[in-house]
Amino acid sequence: MYAESYLLAAQALPKPQAPFEPVRPYLICHAIELALKAYLSLQGVAMIRLAEGPYAHNLESLLAKANDAGLPKFAAFTDAQGNAIRLATTYYSGKVFEYPAVGEAFNAYPHMPPIEPLTEAASFL
């Protein structure tokens, strides 16, 4: 329910006016994080374990754990969607979507995930 709310909020935003618009990818990544954690919780992984350590806000680690726990039976991502989630990890776990990162801005955000496959992945969850 929470994941869906964040995804719907991201989809309701108007088209971005600037090349780097952090709100939409942040909301989508948060939806993905919540959905992956909900799935893993249903598979018996303790929420406290998911909230700390290697999982915390690391989408790539959460996705790997979810895949190991059978997620592909329910949601099989395309290569582009899986790569978008892995690429988003850099900015999402590093809080780049939440706080200015001057070095990244200076280099035109080279690790920015493509928004379409990221949104599609969130929709599958």
N, C-alpha and C positions, 0 to 999 in steps of 0.2 A: 504494500500500500504506500509506504513512504517513497520507495523507488519510483513508482508510477507518478507520484505527485511532483517529484523533482523533474522527471522527464517531461511531463505535461507543461510544467513551468518553462522549461527550456524551449519547447516547441511553440509556446505562445508568444515568445519574444519577437519583436519586429526584426526584419533583416538588419544585420550590422551595418553601421555607417563607416566603421574604421577597419583597417586590415586586421588588427588584433583586437578582438572583442572577447574578454575573458569570462563573462557571465554564462553564456550558453555552454561552452565546454565544461566549465566548472559544474554546472547543474547536471549535465549529462554524466560526467564522471562520478558525481556523487550518487546518481541513480544507479550506475553500474556497481559502485562499491556496495551500496545497500542491498541490491539484488543478489550479488555474489555472496555477501555475508548471510543473507537470509537463507539462500540455498545451502550453504555450508552448515549453518545452524540446524537446518532440517536433516542434514546428514549426520548430525551428532557432534559436530565440532563446537566446543564451548565458546560462547560469545567473548568471554574475557581473553581467550587465546587469539581470537580474530581482531580484537581491539588493540593489541600490543604486538611488539616484536616484529617478525618478518612480514606480517600481514598488514597491520595498522591501516594505512591509507595506500598501500602498494597494490595497485590494480593488477599488475603483472603477476605478483605472488598469489593474489586471491584467485585470479583466473587459472593459474596452474593448479592450485589446490582443488578448485571446483572441477577442473577437467579430470583430475585424478579421482575425484569423488563421483564421476559419472555424468557430469553436466552435458557432454556431447549427446547423450541419449535424448535430452530434452531441448537443447539449444545448441545446434552445431553452427559455429561462426564460419564465415568465409575467411580466407586468408587476409583480405583487406580489413575486415572487422577485427580479427584477432590482432593484426598489426597495429591498428588504430588504438586499441586498448593498451597494448604494450607501449606504444609511443606516448600516449597520454600520461602514462605513469610518471614520466620525467617531470612534467609540469604539475600534475595533480598532487603527487606526494611531496613535491618540492614547494608547494604553495604558490607557484608562479601565477596561477589563476586568481589567487586571492591578494597577493602583494606584488608591487612592481619589482621587476627583475631587470635592472638597468643593463646588465651584460647581455641578457637575452633580447631586450628591446633593441640594443645597439646592433645586434646581429640579425634583426628581423625575425626573431622567434623561430630558429631553425628546426626545433623539435615539435612544432605545433602539430597536433594530430589532425588528420582530415575529418571534418565535422560530419559528413554524410555517413561514412561507415561506422563512426562512433555512435551516431544516433540510431542507426539500424541495429547495432549490437545491443544497445540499451533497450530497444523495443522488443527484442527477442527474449530478454530476461523478464 
